[in-house]
């Protein structure tokens, strides 16, 4: 589909005023957990600093100690040794019940009380902290709106009346209810279908972009870690650190064979998870609204040199593409029978966009910000980006070969620096 206009989308950070940092630094010093009867410790003297306001993903093989390490931060699992400091305060021996009221915790499925309404579940911790009812109600509605659930519709529902994705959204809202500086998440999106998981991940990125909490998340999904994490902690058995670095560094410079094998093959393809759709150029094909004159829309599309138009609803949300030939002979633009699946959020990754494009009948995916249509990312834009990566990789290979030229000795590039 040809387009008449192309605009460059600014990086997400440039479009939005940065949020104040409301997170807290977490420091683990020699953190150890030994279970009775076990020869080796589950967590062996873990030293780690998690910067305030960042998202750190814990990944590693089953039994490596990642969940145990997470649960020691809020003392659901009591450490056998070492210290836990949050913003410099040693909380290793603090009253665990009081501690947990100031640390958000989100688990798979939301973990809601089945006999309590959505509002009661979210307001549980504020109630324990003696918030007044008006403040709690305002906070509940604010958080429901933040996670994409209409308060007037969902406030009084019960968990059994919610889908899996809705339950998980409520779980995130409950974890944030008392505005804690730290949010711990134990495989929160592992039990939902792939489409819902992608949407929840995108929403989590938007929430973090606004709140800048310190988030520690356990996941088995390397792609999820690459997408959500500012930094990734890869653990070997015993919670020994294999590598603690940025997603890009882990993909391009794995610390050892264990990390390389754990991340797996296809590093170039996985790098698609490091780039946000909103950071790239978005095309601006013709758009129309449901109910518009089909004749006028056809004229506009033809003038733009295009063969299809993006149909928007009354709130500016994309519904689907409509080809020019489908508008011939009708009086007005009709609402499409099925909503398109080729829609991605501006915070989605290029991996998400490519997946949406390949399942679409068009060469692009519609892009939204908070549900509102903002443009289209084309297949050519994605391939241009990957071509640039390939060129950079080849240039790096050539540099390495130059360093290892005859007469340079057996040393490798980078040694001796």
PAROLO-448417 format. One record per residue (C-alpha): residue number from 1; x, y, z. Coordinates in steps of 0.2 Angstrom, whole numbers, padded with zeros to 4 digits, always signed. Example, Ala and Ser with C-alpha at 12.3 -4.5 7.8 and 13.67 -1.06 7.14 Angstrom:
PAROLO-448417
k | east | north | up
1 | +0062 | -0022 | +0039
2 | +0068 | -0005 | +0036
//
This chain:
PAROLO-448417
k | east | north | up
1 | +0000 | +0000 | +0000
2 | +0007 | +0017 | -0005
3 | +0006 | +0032 | +0007
4 | +0006 | +0050 | +0003
5 | +0015 | +0056 | +0019
6 | +0028 | +0049 | +0031
7 | +0033 | +0056 | +0048
8 | +0047 | +0052 | +0060
9 | +0041 | +0047 | +0077
10 | +0051 | +0054 | +0091
11 | +0058 | +0042 | +0104
12 | +0046 | +0039 | +0118
13 | +0056 | +0048 | +0131
14 | +0056 | +0064 | +0120
15 | +0038 | +0064 | +0118
16 | +0033 | +0063 | +0137
17 | +0040 | +0073 | +0151
18 | +0050 | +0061 | +0162
19 | +0041 | +0055 | +0178
20 | +0049 | +0059 | +0195
21 | +0058 | +0044 | +0201
22 | +0048 | +0036 | +0215
23 | +0058 | +0020 | +0216
24 | +0070 | +0015 | +0229
25 | +0088 | +0007 | +0228
26 | +0089 | -0011 | +0233
27 | +0105 | -0018 | +0239
28 | +0108 | -0037 | +0243
29 | +0124 | -0040 | +0252
30 | +0130 | -0058 | +0254
31 | +0112 | -0064 | +0254
32 | +0111 | -0083 | +0257
33 | +0097 | -0096 | +0260
34 | +0100 | -0113 | +0266
35 | +0086 | -0126 | +0268
36 | +0088 | -0140 | +0281
37 | +0094 | -0156 | +0274
38 | +0101 | -0148 | +0258
39 | +0120 | -0150 | +0254
40 | +0121 | -0134 | +0244
41 | +0113 | -0117 | +0248
42 | +0098 | -0112 | +0237
43 | +0105 | -0094 | +0236
44 | +0124 | -0093 | +0239
45 | +0130 | -0076 | +0245
46 | +0121 | -0065 | +0232
47 | +0128 | -0047 | +0230
48 | +0117 | -0036 | +0220
49 | +0113 | -0018 | +0218
50 | +0096 | -0013 | +0209
51 | +0096 | +0005 | +0205
52 | +0081 | +0015 | +0210
53 | +0067 | +0017 | +0197
54 | +0073 | +0003 | +0186
55 | +0066 | -0014 | +0181
56 | +0077 | -0029 | +0184
57 | +0072 | -0046 | +0177
58 | +0078 | -0062 | +0186
59 | +0080 | -0076 | +0174
60 | +0089 | -0093 | +0174
61 | +0085 | -0112 | +0174
62 | +0073 | -0120 | +0185
63 | +0080 | -0122 | +0203
64 | +0093 | -0108 | +0201
65 | +0086 | -0098 | +0216
66 | +0078 | -0083 | +0206
67 | +0061 | -0085 | +0215
68 | +0069 | -0088 | +0232
69 | +0080 | -0072 | +0230
70 | +0064 | -0062 | +0225
71 | +0055 | -0068 | +0240
72 | +0069 | -0064 | +0252
73 | +0067 | -0045 | +0247
74 | +0050 | -0044 | +0256
75 | +0054 | -0058 | +0268
76 | +0042 | -0071 | +0262
77 | +0057 | -0082 | +0263
78 | +0068 | -0078 | +0278
79 | +0087 | -0076 | +0273
80 | +0099 | -0087 | +0282
81 | +0113 | -0074 | +0281
82 | +0117 | -0058 | +0273
83 | +0108 | -0041 | +0272
84 | +0094 | -0033 | +0262
85 | +0095 | -0014 | +0261
86 | +0081 | -0003 | +0253
87 | +0086 | +0015 | +0251
88 | +0100 | +0012 | +0263
89 | +0089 | +0005 | +0277
90 | +0093 | -0012 | +0283
91 | +0076 | -0021 | +0283
92 | +0084 | -0039 | +0286
93 | +0076 | -0039 | +0303
94 | +0062 | -0027 | +0301
95 | +0044 | -0033 | +0306
96 | +0040 | -0043 | +0290
97 | +0021 | -0039 | +0291
98 | +0024 | -0020 | +0291
99 | +0038 | -0022 | +0278
100 | +0026 | -0030 | +0266
101 | +0014 | -0016 | +0267
102 | +0026 | -0005 | +0259
103 | +0032 | -0017 | +0245
104 | +0020 | -0021 | +0231
105 | +0019 | -0040 | +0226
106 | +0011 | -0047 | +0211
107 | +0009 | -0065 | +0207
108 | +0003 | -0076 | +0192
109 | -0016 | -0075 | +0191
110 | -0017 | -0059 | +0201
111 | -0019 | -0069 | +0218
112 | -0035 | -0060 | +0222
113 | -0047 | -0065 | +0237
114 | -0061 | -0073 | +0228
115 | -0074 | -0067 | +0241
116 | -0070 | -0049 | +0239
117 | -0074 | -0037 | +0225
118 | -0061 | -0029 | +0214
119 | -0062 | -0013 | +0224
120 | -0060 | -0022 | +0240
121 | -0045 | -0032 | +0233
122 | -0036 | -0016 | +0227
123 | -0040 | -0007 | +0243
124 | -0034 | -0021 | +0255
125 | -0017 | -0014 | +0259
126 | -0022 | +0005 | +0260
127 | -0035 | -0001 | +0272
128 | -0022 | -0010 | +0283
129 | -0012 | +0007 | +0282
130 | -0028 | +0016 | +0289
131 | -0032 | +0026 | +0274
132 | -0049 | +0034 | +0274
133 | -0062 | +0027 | +0263
134 | -0063 | +0042 | +0251
135 | -0044 | +0042 | +0248
136 | -0045 | +0023 | +0246
137 | -0059 | +0024 | +0233
138 | -0050 | +0038 | +0224
139 | -0035 | +0027 | +0223
140 | -0044 | +0012 | +0217
141 | -0052 | +0021 | +0203
142 | -0036 | +0029 | +0198
143 | -0027 | +0012 | +0197
144 | -0041 | +0004 | +0188
145 | -0040 | +0018 | +0175
146 | -0021 | +0016 | +0174
147 | -0022 | -0003 | +0170
148 | -0036 | +0000 | +0157
149 | -0051 | -0006 | +0166
150 | -0066 | +0006 | +0167
151 | -0069 | +0009 | +0186
152 | -0088 | +0011 | +0184
153 | -0089 | -0006 | +0175
154 | -0076 | -0016 | +0185
155 | -0075 | -0009 | +0203
156 | -0089 | -0020 | +0210
157 | -0086 | -0036 | +0200
158 | -0078 | -0052 | +0208
159 | -0063 | -0061 | +0202
160 | -0074 | -0075 | +0195
161 | -0082 | -0062 | +0183
162 | -0065 | -0057 | +0176
163 | -0055 | -0064 | +0162
164 | -0037 | -0070 | +0165
165 | -0030 | -0054 | +0158
166 | -0042 | -0043 | +0168
167 | -0037 | -0053 | +0184
168 | -0019 | -0050 | +0181
169 | -0022 | -0031 | +0178
170 | -0031 | -0030 | +0195
171 | -0017 | -0039 | +0202
172 | -0005 | -0026 | +0196
173 | -0016 | -0012 | +0202
174 | -0017 | -0020 | +0220
175 | +0002 | -0021 | +0220
176 | +0003 | -0003 | +0217
177 | -0011 | +0002 | +0228
178 | -0002 | +0010 | +0243
179 | +0011 | +0018 | +0231
180 | +0026 | +0007 | +0236
181 | +0043 | +0012 | +0230
182 | +0047 | -0007 | +0226
183 | +0036 | -0019 | +0216
184 | +0040 | -0037 | +0216
185 | +0033 | -0048 | +0202
186 | +0034 | -0067 | +0202
187 | +0030 | -0073 | +0184
188 | +0015 | -0062 | +0183
189 | +0011 | -0065 | +0164
190 | +0015 | -0083 | +0163
191 | -0003 | -0090 | +0164
192 | -0011 | -0079 | +0150
193 | -0012 | -0082 | +0131
194 | +0001 | -0074 | +0120
195 | -0009 | -0060 | +0114
196 | -0015 | -0055 | +0131
197 | +0003 | -0057 | +0137
198 | +0009 | -0044 | +0124
199 | -0004 | -0032 | +0129
200 | +0000 | -0034 | +0148
201 | +0018 | -0031 | +0144
202 | +0015 | -0015 | +0134
203 | +0004 | -0009 | +0148
204 | +0017 | -0013 | +0161
205 | +0030 | -0002 | +0151
206 | +0017 | +0012 | +0150
207 | +0014 | +0011 | +0169
208 | +0033 | +0011 | +0173
209 | +0036 | +0025 | +0161
210 | +0024 | +0035 | +0172
211 | +0028 | +0029 | +0189
212 | +0047 | +0024 | +0188
213 | +0045 | +0011 | +0202
214 | +0059 | -0001 | +0206
215 | +0053 | -0017 | +0199
216 | +0060 | -0034 | +0201
217 | +0052 | -0047 | +0190
218 | +0055 | -0066 | +0189
219 | +0052 | -0074 | +0172
220 | +0056 | -0090 | +0162
221 | +0054 | -0080 | +0146
222 | +0070 | -0073 | +0139
223 | +0060 | -0062 | +0126
224 | +0050 | -0055 | +0140
225 | +0066 | -0051 | +0150
226 | +0073 | -0042 | +0135
227 | +0057 | -0032 | +0132
228 | +0054 | -0026 | +0150
229 | +0070 | -0025 | +0158
230 | +0082 | -0011 | +0160
231 | +0094 | -0024 | +0166
232 | +0094 | -0043 | +0166
233 | +0101 | -0054 | +0180
234 | +0105 | -0071 | +0173
235 | +0108 | -0084 | +0187
236 | +0116 | -0101 | +0188
237 | +0111 | -0114 | +0201
238 | +0114 | -0107 | +0219
239 | +0109 | -0090 | +0213
240 | +0127 | -0087 | +0207
241 | +0128 | -0072 | +0195
242 | +0132 | -0077 | +0177
243 | +0129 | -0060 | +0170
244 | +0120 | -0044 | +0176
245 | +0119 | -0032 | +0162
246 | +0108 | -0022 | +0150
247 | +0098 | -0032 | +0137
248 | +0109 | -0026 | +0123
249 | +0125 | -0031 | +0131
250 | +0119 | -0048 | +0135
251 | +0114 | -0051 | +0117
252 | +0129 | -0044 | +0109
253 | +0142 | -0049 | +0123
254 | +0137 | -0064 | +0133
255 | +0149 | -0066 | +0148
256 | +0151 | -0085 | +0145
257 | +0145 | -0100 | +0136
258 | +0131 | -0103 | +0150
259 | +0124 | -0086 | +0146
260 | +0125 | -0088 | +0127
261 | +0117 | -0105 | +0128
262 | +0103 | -0099 | +0140
263 | +0099 | -0084 | +0128
264 | +0099 | -0096 | +0113
265 | +0102 | -0093 | +0095
266 | +0095 | -0079 | +0084
267 | +0103 | -0065 | +0094
268 | +0100 | -0053 | +0079
269 | +0082 | -0058 | +0079
270 | +0080 | -0056 | +0098
271 | +0087 | -0038 | +0096
272 | +0070 | -0034 | +0089
273 | +0064 | -0034 | +0107
274 | +0076 | -0020 | +0111
275 | +0068 | -0007 | +0100
276 | +0051 | +0001 | +0103
277 | +0039 | +0004 | +0088
278 | +0037 | +0023 | +0094
279 | +0056 | +0026 | +0091
280 | +0055 | +0023 | +0073
281 | +0047 | +0032 | +0058
282 | +0028 | +0030 | +0057
283 | +0019 | +0032 | +0040
284 | +0003 | +0042 | +0039
285 | -0009 | +0033 | +0027
286 | -0027 | +0040 | +0024
287 | -0039 | +0038 | +0038
288 | -0058 | +0039 | +0039
289 | -0072 | +0038 | +0052
290 | -0086 | +0026 | +0053
291 | -0101 | +0034 | +0045
292 | -0091 | +0046 | +0033
293 | -0097 | +0048 | +0015
294 | -0089 | +0033 | +0005
295 | -0087 | +0044 | -0010
296 | -0078 | +0058 | -0001
297 | -0066 | +0045 | +0007
298 | -0063 | +0036 | -0010
299 | -0058 | +0053 | -0017
300 | -0046 | +0057 | -0003
301 | -0038 | +0040 | -0004
302 | -0036 | +0041 | -0023
303 | -0028 | +0059 | -0021
304 | -0016 | +0051 | -0009
305 | -0011 | +0038 | -0021
306 | -0016 | +0024 | -0009
307 | -0026 | +0009 | -0011
308 | -0033 | +0007 | +0007
309 | -0038 | +0017 | +0021
310 | -0037 | +0015 | +0040
311 | -0055 | +0015 | +0048
312 | -0056 | +0024 | +0065
313 | -0070 | +0023 | +0078
314 | -0078 | +0038 | +0086
315 | -0064 | +0039 | +0099
316 | -0050 | +0038 | +0087
317 | -0046 | +0020 | +0089
318 | -0041 | +0009 | +0074
319 | -0053 | -0004 | +0068
320 | -0046 | -0011 | +0052
321 | -0040 | -0007 | +0035
322 | -0053 | -0006 | +0021
323 | -0048 | -0007 | +0003
324 | -0054 | +0006 | -0010
325 | -0063 | -0007 | -0019
326 | -0074 | -0011 | -0004
327 | -0080 | +0007 | -0003
328 | -0086 | +0007 | -0021
329 | -0105 | +0007 | -0022
330 | -0109 | +0010 | -0003
331 | -0115 | +0026 | +0004
332 | -0105 | +0027 | +0020
333 | -0091 | +0019 | +0028
334 | -0097 | +0004 | +0038
335 | -0090 | -0002 | +0054
336 | -0079 | -0018 | +0050
337 | -0087 | -0034 | +0055
338 | -0070 | -0039 | +0064
339 | -0058 | -0029 | +0072
340 | -0040 | -0030 | +0066
341 | -0027 | -0040 | +0075
342 | -0013 | -0030 | +0066
343 | -0013 | -0017 | +0080
344 | +0002 | -0013 | +0091
345 | +0006 | +0000 | +0105
346 | +0019 | +0013 | +0103
347 | +0028 | +0004 | +0117
348 | +0028 | -0013 | +0108
349 | +0044 | -0020 | +0102
350 | +0049 | -0022 | +0083
351 | +0047 | -0041 | +0087
352 | +0029 | -0038 | +0091
353 | +0027 | -0027 | +0076
354 | +0034 | -0039 | +0064
355 | +0023 | -0053 | +0071
356 | +0008 | -0042 | +0068
357 | +0013 | -0037 | +0051
358 | +0016 | -0055 | +0045
359 | -0001 | -0060 | +0051
360 | -0009 | -0045 | +0042
361 | -0016 | -0044 | +0025
362 | -0006 | -0027 | +0023
363 | +0012 | -0023 | +0024
364 | +0010 | -0013 | +0040
365 | +0003 | -0013 | +0057
366 | -0007 | +0001 | +0065
367 | +0001 | +0009 | +0080
368 | -0008 | +0017 | +0095
369 | -0004 | +0027 | +0110
370 | -0016 | +0024 | +0125
371 | -0028 | +0016 | +0112
372 | -0028 | +0031 | +0100
373 | -0021 | +0029 | +0083
374 | -0005 | +0038 | +0079
375 | +0001 | +0030 | +0062
376 | +0007 | +0014 | +0054
377 | +0024 | +0005 | +0055
378 | +0028 | -0003 | +0038
379 | +0037 | -0019 | +0035
380 | +0050 | -0009 | +0025
381 | +0054 | +0001 | +0041
382 | +0058 | -0015 | +0051
383 | +0069 | -0022 | +0038
384 | +0078 | -0006 | +0036
385 | +0082 | -0006 | +0054
386 | +0088 | -0025 | +0054
387 | +0099 | -0021 | +0038
388 | +0108 | -0007 | +0048
389 | +0111 | -0019 | +0062
390 | +0118 | -0032 | +0050
391 | +0130 | -0019 | +0042
392 | +0136 | -0014 | +0060
393 | +0139 | -0032 | +0064
394 | +0149 | -0035 | +0048
395 | +0159 | -0019 | +0051
396 | +0163 | -0026 | +0069
397 | +0169 | -0042 | +0061
398 | +0180 | -0033 | +0049
399 | +0188 | -0023 | +0063
400 | +0191 | -0039 | +0073
401 | +0200 | -0047 | +0058
402 | +0210 | -0031 | +0056
403 | +0216 | -0033 | +0074
404 | +0220 | -0051 | +0071
405 | +0230 | -0048 | +0055
406 | +0246 | -0058 | +0052
407 | +0260 | -0052 | +0063
408 | +0248 | -0046 | +0077
409 | +0251 | -0061 | +0087
410 | +0238 | -0073 | +0095
411 | +0229 | -0060 | +0105
412 | +0211 | -0056 | +0102
413 | +0202 | -0040 | +0100
414 | +0200 | -0031 | +0116
415 | +0213 | -0040 | +0126
416 | +0226 | -0030 | +0135
417 | +0214 | -0015 | +0137
//
